[in-house]
Amino acid sequence: MKPLRIQTKRAAVRLEGLTKTYQQADDTRIVLKGVSTSFQPGEFVAIRGRSGSGKTTLLNLLAGIDEPTEGRILFGDLAFNELTREQRTIFRRDHIGFIFQFFNLIPTLTLLENVLLPAELSRQDASQAGDRARDLLDRVGLGGRFFDTPDRLSGGEQQRVALARAVMLKPMVILADEPTGNLDRKTGDVVMDLLDSLRTESETLLIMVTHSHTLAERSDRVLLLENGVLTEADSG
């Protein structure tokens, strides 16, 4: 299948009337209610809200892992949620980096193999991909441990590998779901400093779900998700 084209690699992302409901027995649970907003290239947006408010659901919709009940998700001029499942998978592989709270590294692969995985799935030139993966591991402080497996790393080190993997293909957007939630404050600051540096150099949009006031204060703006409605936080 040919690569999907978007207007620009650094396009804006827009949500138009995004609604998500779940049917539970005879009840309909409304998670998102007609959410409309936009995100700009290079922006760092924090999304906050109580547990169960739908923050992770929103990230899953943006990643194409889940589908909205109504509304549209646009990457530039591309209506993402109107693609087939296969097309969404390919687009996600090539244009979206995902950082999870629990790292999601493949335990049987080395650190280098974990970081290289997106490039291998995209069938990129092996030599160039190998150079970039080694460079990224160097930059996150793990250059001497290419052939270790994740079980030999601390939580903070594993998250640094996950970060390197997420930016391997210089994605259009990084989606981060509580990426420092399992780390102590000092280690979390190190991971965020690295993420800020790596995203800034490629003008990558970062959308992060977090409960942390400290992380939210580092963002360009904060959105609150309450009762299915997404609003701008009071800057004051």
Buried (B, 14 or more C-beta within 10 A) or exposed (E): EEEBEBEEBBBBBBBBEBBBBEEEEEEEEBBBBBBEBEBBBBBBBBBBBEEEBBBBBBBBBBBBBBEBBEBBBBBBEBEBBEBEEEBBBBBBBBBBBBBBBEBEBEEEBBBBBBBBBBBEEBEBEEEEBBEBBBEBBEBBEBEEBBEBBBEEBEBBBBBBBBBBBBBBBBBBBBBBBBBBBBBEEEBBBBBBEBBEEBBEEBBBBBBBBBEBEEBBEBBEBBBBBEEBEBEEBEEE
